[in-house]
Structures are given as C-alpha cells and as structure tokens.
C-alpha cells in the first residue's frame, strides 16, 4: 500500500471534520465583526464555492486515474509539473501560518490563566515534524480516529450553548448590505482550500461511481457545521460576538451546570483541539508531498523538517502580530486560494471535458 493511498471514506471524513475543525477558532469572530448577525451567510457562500471546486476535481477523477502531477507532466513536461508543485508547496506552507498563529493564541487564552511564554507552544513543532513526514494514508487513518472525537465534542459544546441562545439576535435576516457580506466572504476565502487538497488526492484513491457525490456532500457538510456554530455563537453573544475570540470555546461557558460541576466543557475543548492540530498538520503533509514531487526523492522527514523550520521561524517573527497575520492572510492568501484552489480545478475540469469531447468527435 502506498504511503499516499486513501480510501473515499477517509477523504470524506477529512473534507468534513478537518474542513470544519480548523475554522472553529477565530473564523466566527471575524465574520461577526464583518457582517454582524449575517455572519453565517459568507460561510455558506464560501462553502458553496469550495464545494463546487471539490466537485470539479472529483469529476476529473472519474475520467482519469492519473495524479495531478502526472497530468501536468504528460501535458506540459516534467519541468512545468515541478514548478507547479513548488508553487503548491509554498501555498500549503503559507496556508498553515494563519491557523498556526490562531492555535497558538487559543492555547494561550483558553488553557492558561495568564499569558505564557511563546516557548509553551514550541512542542507543537515536534508533533508537526513527525506528522509532516507521513503520507496521506496516515492523514486518512488519523481522520478516522478523529471523527468520533469531533462528533462528540462539537455536539457537546453546541448542546451546552443552546439553552442560552437568543435566536432573535439573528433577525432580521439579510439586513446587512450585500457589499458587507461579499467583502466578508472574500476575506474568509483563504480558509476554504478544499479544491487544492483534492488536486493532491487525485490518483491516490480508487474512484467508483457515486464517489463524487459522497466527497462533495462531505465538503458541504463541513461548511454547514461551521455555519451552525457561527449562528449559535451569535445567538449567545449578539453584539458582543466580535469581541469574543475562539467561539467554540466560548459558546458553552454559560451552561447552567458549570456553576455546580466546574468547567467540564474545557475537557471537550481539549479533545477538540487535538482534531484541530491534526487538521493543521494536513497542510504540512500536503506541502511535504509537493516537495517530494518537485525533488523526485522520497525523503519526507527532510521535507517535513525544512517546512517546520520555516514555520517556527515565522512563529518567532510574527509573535504578537496576530492582527497582521489575519490581514495578510485575508488579502494575499485569499487571492492565492482563488487561483490555486478555485481557478485551477475549474480549468482542469474544462480542459478534461474539452479533451473528452474532441476525442468523441474524432472517433
């Protein structure tokens, strides 16, 4: 079995729970600040875009068993294929920066009474180096383990938050200007890179009829989970939502039983944070996979070490520059995601359909 071989079930789980988990740190807060009680609308819009991109790659997978690298190599040559994969390697490295800084800030705020030293977060990189040296098959198995953890903890936190919800805070629906919602959707686009991951999964799983629907619906379900959490978060905090960071850890704190039994909700947050870490690690695994294709040698531990060396350097450089990271990600990574996770899958599908049509006409 190849280190990058995945099952459709594993891809579905990653597209659902990893897709959702990595967005539950700061994303609801930024959407609340951008468009108030309509914060769920940009989430659904970006989810729809990502789902279409995932669907496009799935349709390509139904027509060829080649990997994305093989398609590029056969069409444009090995050099072009390596350049494209080098670009994707850089993209996945930079895609890890924003959620990594969010994870650092979440650990500091949620799990400590006082702000600890940055050294507290550094053990993450021991885990990241190890996880990044593994292939997609490892990510798939990890996703299967994380599924029940995510389902139970997320459900627990949502249920704890429901009694304190005032859903009238979400009304009136669509009262915000459309420009605000589109601006919020554009600012959050960098978080929706499922299309780019599917490009790397191409050729690494055995496609069967109906798999496109399964994977596409899983991607949509992950986005729907995020939208529901956003709605509950705003229903709990209303106008105060933009000042409440790390929504998933805050929606349960008013649960009535907590005053009697203590912050048991933190146990769920601890467990959910493990899923977030594995979701973050998939970016590093994807970047290492791209570097393996670029170099042509299977030395994944070296690639993982190099990637994490870059990330740990950025951690020190960007320490206490949390707002700057979010601004840069919203602008530059947003455009990068539009190009590499949205435009490329669309172009690939169009080229595949045109090529298939030309073959039928020739026959």
C-alpha positions in Angstrom: 0.0 0.0 0.0 1.3 3.4 -1.0 2.0 6.0 1.8 -0.4 8.3 0.0 -3.2 5.9 -0.8 -6.5 6.9 0.6 -10.0 5.5 0.7 -13.0 7.5 -0.3 -14.3 7.2 3.2 -11.1 8.8 4.5 -11.3 11.7 2.0 -14.9 12.3 3.0 -14.0 12.4 6.7 -11.1 14.8 6.0 -13.3 17.1 3.9 -15.9 17.2 6.6 -14.3 17.3 10.1 -10.9 18.7 9.2 -12.6 21.2 7.0 -14.8 22.3 9.9 -12.4 22.0 12.8 -9.7 24.3 11.5 -12.3 27.0 11.0 -13.7 27.0 14.6 -11.0 29.1 16.2 -11.2 32.7 15.1 -13.3 32.5 11.9 -16.7 33.0 13.6 -15.4 36.1 15.4 -14.0 37.7 12.2 -17.3 37.0 10.4 -19.3 38.6 13.3 -17.1 41.7 13.1 -17.5 41.8 9.3 -21.3 41.4 8.9 -22.9 41.1 12.3 -25.9 38.8 12.6 -25.5 37.7 9.0 -22.2 36.0 9.8 -23.4 32.6 8.7 -24.1 33.8 5.1 -20.5 34.3 4.0 -19.7 30.9 5.5 -22.4 29.3 3.3 -21.2 31.3 0.2 -17.6 30.2 0.6 -18.7 26.7 1.4 -20.6 26.6 -1.9 -17.6 27.8 -3.8 -15.3 25.3 -2.2 -17.9 22.5 -2.8 -18.1 23.3 -6.5 -14.2 23.2 -6.7 -14.1 19.8 -4.9 -16.9 18.5 -7.2 -14.9 19.7 -10.3 -11.8 17.7 -9.2 -14.0 14.7 -8.4 -15.4 14.8 -11.9 -11.8 14.8 -13.3 -11.0 11.8 -11.1 -13.9 10.0 -12.6 -12.3 10.4 -16.0 -8.7 9.6 -15.3 -6.7 7.6 -12.7 -3.7 9.8 -13.1 -2.4 12.1 -10.4 -2.4 15.9 -10.9 1.4 15.7 -11.2 1.1 13.0 -13.9 -1.4 15.1 -15.9 0.8 18.1 -15.8 3.9 16.1 -16.7 2.2 14.4 -19.7 0.7 17.7 -20.9 3.4 20.3 -20.3 6.5 18.3 -19.3 8.2 17.4 -16.0 9.8 20.8 -15.5 6.4 22.6 -15.6 4.9 20.0 -13.3 7.7 20.5 -10.8 7.3 24.3 -10.9 3.5 24.0 -10.4 4.1 21.7 -7.4 6.7 24.0 -6.0 4.1 26.8 -6.1 1.6 24.5 -4.3 4.2 23.5 -1.7 4.7 27.2 -0.9 1.0 27.7 -0.9 0.4 25.0 1.7 3.2 26.2 3.9 1.7 29.7 4.0 -1.8 28.3 4.4 -0.6 26.8 7.7 0.6 30.1 9.1 -2.8 31.7 10.0 -4.3 28.7 11.6 -1.0 28.0 13.4 -1.0 31.5 14.9 -4.7 31.1 15.8 -3.8 27.8 17.5 -1.0 29.5 19.5 -3.3 32.3 20.6 -6.1 29.8 21.5 -3.7 27.7 23.6 -2.5 30.8 25.4 -6.0 32.2 26.1 -8.1 29.1 26.7 -5.8 26.8 28.5 -3.8 29.3 30.7 -4.9 31.9 33.3 -2.0 34.2 32.4 -0.3 34.7 29.0 2.6 32.2 28.9 5.9 32.4 27.1 5.9 31.5 23.4 8.1 28.6 24.4 4.9 26.8 25.6 3.7 26.5 22.0 7.0 25.2 20.6 6.3 21.5 21.5 3.8 21.7 18.7 6.6 21.5 16.2 7.8 18.1 17.5 4.4 16.8 16.6 4.3 18.7 13.3 7.7 17.4 12.2 6.6 13.8 12.9 3.2 14.2 11.3 4.6 16.0 8.2 6.9 13.2 7.5 4.0 10.8 7.0 2.0 10.4 3.8 -1.7 11.0 3.1 -2.5 7.4 4.2 -1.5 8.4 7.7 -3.7 11.5 7.5 -6.6 9.4 6.4 -6.2 6.9 9.3 -5.9 9.9 11.7 -9.1 11.4 10.3 -11.0 8.1 11.0 -9.8 8.3 14.6 -10.7 12.0 14.9 -14.2 11.5 13.6 -15.9 10.3 16.8 -13.8 12.8 18.9 -15.0 15.7 16.7 -18.6 14.5 16.6 -19.0 14.0 20.3 -17.1 17.1 21.5 -18.6 19.5 18.9 -22.1 18.2 19.7 -21.5 18.5 23.5 -20.3 22.2 23.2 -23.3 23.1 20.9 -25.8 21.4 23.2 -24.3 23.3 26.2 -24.7 26.6 24.3 -28.3 26.1 23.1 -30.1 26.9 26.3 -28.5 30.4 26.3 -29.3 31.1 22.7 -31.5 34.0 21.7 -32.1 33.3 18.0 -34.0 36.6 17.6 -30.5 38.2 17.5 -30.1 36.6 14.1 -33.1 38.6 12.8 -33.8 40.3 10.5 -32.2 38.0 8.0 -30.1 39.8 5.3 -30.5 43.2 7.0 -26.8 43.8 6.3 -25.8 45.3 3.0 -24.8 42.8 0.3 -21.4 44.5 0.0 -20.6 43.7 3.6 -21.4 40.0 3.1 -19.4 39.7 -0.1 -16.5 41.5 1.5 -16.6 39.1 4.4 -16.8 36.1 2.0 -13.7 37.4 0.2 -11.9 37.9 3.4 -12.6 34.4 4.6 -11.9 32.7 1.3 -8.4 31.7 2.3 -9.8 29.2 4.8 -11.6 27.2 2.1 -8.9 25.4 0.2 -10.6 22.0 -0.2 -10.1 22.2 -4.0 -6.4 22.4 -3.6 -6.3 19.3 -1.4 -8.4 17.4 -3.8 -5.9 18.1 -6.6 -3.3 16.4 -4.5 -5.6 13.5 -3.6 -6.1 12.8 -7.3 -4.8 9.4 -8.4 -4.3 8.5 -4.7 -7.6 6.8 -4.3 -9.7 4.4 -6.3 -12.7 6.3 -7.8 -16.0 4.5 -8.1 -19.3 5.6 -9.4 -21.1 7.9 -6.9 -17.9 8.9 -5.1 -18.1 12.5 -6.4 -21.4 12.9 -4.7 -20.1 11.5 -1.4 -17.0 13.7 -1.3 -18.8 16.8 -2.5 -21.6 16.4 0.2 -19.0 15.8 2.8 -17.3 19.1 1.9 -20.7 20.8 2.1 -21.5 19.2 5.4 -18.2 20.5 7.0 -19.1 24.1 5.9 -22.6 23.7 7.2 -21.3 22.7 10.6 -19.2 25.9 10.7 -22.3 28.0 9.7 -24.4 26.4 12.5 -21.6 27.1 15.1 -21.4 30.7 13.8 -25.2 31.1 14.2 -25.2 29.7 17.8 -22.2 31.8 18.7 -24.0 35.0 17.6 -27.2 33.9 19.3 -25.3 33.6 22.6 -23.3 36.8 22.4 -25.3 39.0 20.0 -23.5 42.4 19.5 -20.7 41.3 21.8 -19.7 38.5 19.4 -16.9 40.5 17.6 -15.1 40.9 21.0 -15.3 37.1 21.9 -12.4 35.2 20.4 -12.3 31.4 19.8 -16.0 30.9 19.5 -16.1 27.1 20.0 -14.6 27.6 23.5 -17.0 30.4 24.5 -20.4 29.1 23.4 -20.7 26.7 26.4 -19.5 28.9 29.3 -23.0 30.0 30.3 -24.2 26.4 30.6 -26.1 26.3 34.0 -24.5 23.1 35.3 -21.0 24.6 35.0 -21.6 26.6 38.2 -22.1 23.3 40.1 -19.6 20.9 38.5 -17.0 23.3 37.2 -15.6 23.9 33.6 -16.2 20.4 32.4 -16.7 22.0 28.9 -12.9 22.5 28.8 -12.5 18.7 28.5 -14.4 18.9 25.3 -12.4 21.8 24.1 -9.1 20.0 24.9 -10.3 17.0 22.9 -11.5 19.1 20.0 -8.2 20.9 20.0 -6.5 17.6 19.1 -8.6 17.4 16.0 -7.6 21.0 15.1 -3.9 20.1 15.4 -4.3 17.1 13.1 -6.3 19.3 10.6 -3.4 21.8 10.7 -0.9 19.1 10.2 -2.5 18.1 6.9 -1.2 21.4 5.4 2.3 20.3 6.3 1.8 16.9 4.9 0.5 18.4 1.7 3.5 20.7 1.4 5.9 17.8 2.0 4.1 15.7 -0.6 4.5 18.5 -3.1 8.2 18.8 -2.3 8.7 15.1 -2.9 7.3 15.5 -6.4 9.5 18.6 -7.0 12.7 16.9 -5.9 11.9 13.5 -7.1 13.1 11.7 -3.9 11.1 10.2 -1.1 12.8 11.8 1.9 9.7 13.0 3.7 11.4 13.6 7.1 13.8 16.0 5.5 11.0 17.9 3.8 8.9 18.0 7.0 11.9 19.3 9.0 12.5 22.0 6.4 8.9 23.1 6.3 8.7 23.2 10.1 11.9 25.2 10.2 10.2 27.8 8.1 7.1 27.7 10.3 9.0 28.0 13.6 10.9 31.0 12.2 7.6 32.6 11.2 6.3 31.9 14.7 9.0 34.0 16.3 8.9 36.7 13.6 5.1 37.0 13.8 4.8 36.6 17.6 2.4 39.2 19.0 1.5 40.3 15.4 -1.8 38.3 15.4 -3.8 41.0 13.7 -1.2 41.5 10.9 -1.3 37.8 10.1 -5.0 37.8 9.7 -4.9 40.9 7.5 -2.2 39.4 5.2 -4.0 36.1 5.0 -7.3 37.7 4.1 -5.8 39.6 1.2 -2.8 37.6 -0.2 -3.8 34.1 0.8 -7.4 34.9 -0.4 -6.1 35.6 -3.9 -3.9 32.6 -3.8 -6.8 30.4 -2.8 -9.0 31.8 -5.5 -6.3 30.9 -8.0 -4.9 27.6 -6.8 -7.9 26.1 -5.1 -10.7 27.5 -7.3 -9.5 28.5 -10.7 -7.1 25.6 -11.3 -9.8 22.9 -10.5 -12.2 24.7 -12.8 -9.7 25.0 -15.6 -8.7 21.3 -15.2 -12.4 20.3 -15.5 -12.9 22.4 -18.6 -9.8 21.0 -20.2 -10.8 17.4 -19.4 -14.3 18.0 -20.8 -13.0 19.6 -24.0 -10.4 16.9 -24.5 -13.0 14.2 -24.0 -15.4 16.0 -26.4 -12.6 16.3 -29.0 -11.9 12.5 -28.7 -15.5 11.6 -29.3 -15.7 13.9 -32.4 -12.5 12.3 -33.8 -13.9 8.8 -33.3 
